[in-house]
Amino acid sequence: MTISRKLYTGFGSILGILVLLFVVSFVASHIEHAARSTAAESLQSIQSIERIRFQVMQTGLDLRNYLLSGDPRMESAKASDTKTLGNALREARDKTTDAQLREVYSSIESNLQTWEDEYAAPLIAKRHQVDAGQTTVSDLQIIYLQRSANNQVERSVSAMDEAERGIQKALDKSEESANYSATISTVVLSLGTILGALIGMFVAYRTSTSITQPLTE
C-alpha cells in the first residue's frame, strides 16, 4: 500500500468517526430539546388545569354565598367568575397542541355549561323569588337539596385529574427517553473519541515509519 493510500485510509477513518460523533451529538441535542419543549408545555398545561380547577371551585363558592345571603355583589362575583372560567377554558384549549387535552377542555366546558343551565340558573332564579317575597327560604333549600349540586362539577374535576395524570405520564416518558439518549450519547462520544485518538496515533506512526524507513535504508 502506498503512503498516499495509507494517509487517505487513516485520515478518512478519523473523518468518518468525527462525522459519526457529530450525528450522535446532533440527535442527542434534538432529543434533549424535544424533552425540554415537552416539559415546558406540560408545565403550562398543568398550570392551566390548576387555574381552571380554582375557577370551578370559586364559581361554586360564589353561588353558595349568593344563595345564602342574597347579596347582589355575590351574584355579580359569580357571573364574573363564570366569565373568567370560560375565558380560561378557551385560552387553554387554543394554546395546547394535544388533541386529548383539547377534548378534555371541551368536556369540562360542556359539563360546566350543563351545571350552569340545569343547576345554577334555576337556583338563582329561585333566590330572586325569595328576595321578592314570592317564595320562602325553605322552598329554596328543598330545591337545593333535590338537585345534584356536584354531579357536573365532579365530572369536570375527574376530567382534570385524568388530564393531569396523562400529562405527567407523557412527561415521565419524555424524561426517560432524554436520559436514555444522553447515556447512549455519552458512551458513543467517549468510545468514539478514544477510538479516534488511537487511529490518529496509529496513522501517525505508520505514516512516519513509511517515510523514515525508506530514507534510512
GINORVEN-V810389 format. One line per field, one symbol per residue. ss: DSSP state (H for helix, E for strand, C for the rest). psi: psi as a letter, one per 30 degrees, with the letter a starting at -180 (. if undefined). A space follows every 10 residues. Layout:
ss = ???
psi = ???
This chain:
ss = CCHHHHHHHH HHHHHHHHHH HHHHHHHHHH HHHHHHHHHH HHHHHHHHHH HHHHHHHHHH HHHHHHHHHC CHHHHHHHHH HHHHHHHHHH HHHHHCCCHH HHHHHHHHHH HHHHHHHHHH HHHHHHHHHH HCCCCCHHHH HHHHHHCCCC HHHHHHHHHH HHHHHHHHHH HHHHHHHHHH HHHHHHHHHH HHHHHHHHHH HHHHHHHHHH HHHHHHC
psi = kleeeeeeee feeeeeeeee eeeeeeeeee eeeeeeeeee eeeeeeeeee eeeeeeeeee eeeeeeeeeg kfeeeeeeee eeeeeeeeee eeeeekgkee eeeeeeeeee eeeeeeefee eeeeeeeeee ffgfaleeee eeeeeekjeg eeeeeeeeee eeeeeeeeee eeeeeeeeee eeeeeeeeee eeeeeeeeee eeeeeeeeef eeeeee.
